[in-house]
Each structure stands twice: as C-alpha cells, then as structure tokens.
C-alpha cells in the first residue's frame, strides 16, 4: 500500500492526486490524505519560479509533518505576466521516501482582463474568479479553468495531468533512466 500525503486540504487537489497515482500505478493500493501546510510563497504566486518553489516547499513541509508516507505532493497554482496578459498555470512537485523529486506543470491559459485586473489589485485567482463569475469558493470546485472552458476541463482534470507528469520518474520502467547522470 502506498500512502500519499497531499499538502492541501482542497478536495480537488486530493482527488487529482488520487486519480493520477491510480493511473500511473494501477497495480498498487493507493491511500491519499490531505494536510494543510505552508507554501513559503505569496498567497498568489506571480511568477513561474515562485509557483514552482511553492509546490516544492509544500511537498517538503508535508514530508516533515508526515514522514511515514511513501510520497508527498505539493500543488501550487500561479500566474505570470506575459506581454500585458496574465497567464495561469500550476506546478506539481512529488517527493518520494527514497529522496527523489518528480515535477510536472499544467498547461497554461490566458486569464480574461477583468480577472487579471483584480489579481493585479491584490486578489488571489480564486477570489477574483468568484467576483467575476458570481461564484463561491470556485477554487475548491471547477476553478478558473473550469469556469473559462465551461466545464470542458475542470480543475481536477487540469491538475491530474501534471500529477501524472510528475510521477514519470517513479515508474519502474523509468527509474533507470533517471538514475543515470550525464
């Protein structure tokens, strides 16, 4: 049995991790638990580097709190300026009990001007989405990606792909590929 600790209590993130691990390790029994930990970055990360650091810090903080697990997963959503537009994305960092680290990033999409303006004024993306779309706690539901794609891609599915990408180094078929240093 593999115990996976998600560095969040957000049910969307917990489900995305469960789905991703079950797809990558279909022969394993997977137990996923969420815990609240600090990200070590801004409430709304504003660069790719800050967002990646938040995911890595979350995974490491979860490991310190629950050292008995096989894997610890940090997921951090962020935004970054690009040519006057604000792009949204998330990083997933997975630490293993063997001292390995896997990382994956979601796809990127451009936020609409009204949401962008609210973020520039200091709002977090989920809060800005709730204001613009008349929602409540959308970040624990479909998120910006679900709102903007009209549920074609929901937040769980969006994170799930990055979880799968972060798991690449942990599969038995790929372990030797990552053991070689060039």
N, C-alpha and C positions, 0 to 999 in steps of 0.2 A: 504494500500500500504506500502511495506517495502522498505525503501531506504537503500542501502548497498554501503558503500564507500570502494573502494579498494585502498590500499596505494601504488599505482603504476599507471603509465600511459601505461604500457605494455599491448597491446591489448590481448595477450594470457592469461595473468593473469585475466584481466577483464572478458573475455569470460568464463574462467574456473569457476570463482566465480558465474557468472550468471547461467551457466549450473548446478553447484552443488546446489545452492539455489533453482532453479526451480524444481529439482528432489526431494529435501528434503521437500519443501513447495509448492507442486503443486497447492494448492488452493489459494495461495497468489499472488498478483500482485507484481512483483519484478522490482525495478529500480536500476540499478548498474551504479556507476560513479567511475572513476579513478582520483586520485590526486597524485602528486609527494610529497613524504615525505622522510625524512632521516631515515636510518635503525639503526643508532647508533653503527654499527659494521663495520668491514673491508669491502672493496669493494668486496672481495672474502672471505666469512667466511670459516675458515679452521677447524672448529670442530662442532660437533653436538650442543654443548651448545651455541656457538657463533651464529650459524644459527637459533636456536630456539629464542634466545634473539633478533635477528634481526626481526623476524616475529612479536614477541610480541611488540617490540618498534615501528614498522611500524603501527600496529593496534592502539596503543595508540596515536601516533603522528597524525594519520588520525582523531581520535576522537577529539583531541584538535582543529584541523583545521575546522572540520565539525561536531560540536556537535549535530546537528539537525537530524542525521540519526538514524536508528534502529540498524544497525550493521556496524562494521569497520573491514576490513580484511587485515591482513599483510601476505605476502608470501615472504619467503626468501629461496633462493637456497644456498646450501653449499656443502662442500667436507670435508672428513676426512680420514686421514691416517689409514690404516689397513694392517699390515703385508707387508709393502712395496708397497702396492697398494693404489690408491686413490678412495674412494667411493663417489658417488654423490647422493644427496637427497634434499628434500626441506621440510620446516616446514610451516604450515598454522596456524595462530592464528586469532580467531574471537572474538571480544569484542562486547557485547550487551549493549543496552541502559538501561538494568536492572543491570548492573555491573557484569555480568557473563563473563567467558572466556572459549572458546572452542578451542581445539588444535588437529591437525592431522598432520601426517607425510606421505610423499610419500614412495613408495618403494625405495630401494637402488640398485644402479648398479655400477659396476667397470668401471672406465674410462681407455681407452687404454693408453699405455706408452707414446706415442707422446703428447697426450693432458695433461697427468699427468706431464710430464717434463715442458711444457710451464706454467702450473699453479705453479709449484714449483719455476719457474723463475720469478713469479710475475704477470702473466697474469690472468685475470678473465676467468672463464669457457667459457662464450660465445665468448670471443675474441680468446681463444685457439681453440675452435671448428671452428671458421671462418678460422683460419690459416690452420689447419689440413685438413678440408673438402672443402676448397676453397669456402666458403660461405660469405655472407654479412648480418650482423645483424641477425644471426640464432636464437638468444635468443628471438626475437620477432616473430619467426616463429615456426619451429618444435623443436628447442632446441637440446641439446645433446642426449636426449632420442629418439627423432625422427630420428636424423641422424644415431644413432647406431642401432636402430631397423628397419631401412629402412621404416619409417613411420607406422610401425605396431602400435606403441604407439607414439602419438605426445605430445608436451609439454602441450597443453591444457587439453587433457585427463589425462595426468600424474598428473597435479595439481588438476583436478576435483575430483578425488577420495579422496585426502587429505582434500579438502574443505568439502566434504560430511562427512568425519570422524570428522572434527572439528565442524560440525553442530549437531552432535548427542545430545549434552546436551540441545539444544534449541528446540527440537521437543516436542510437547505437551505430547506425550506418555512417554518421558524420563525425563521430568522436575522433577517429584517427586523422581526419582532415584538419581538425583544429589543434591537434597535438603537435603538428609539425610547425616549426618556426622558420621563416625564410628571411 
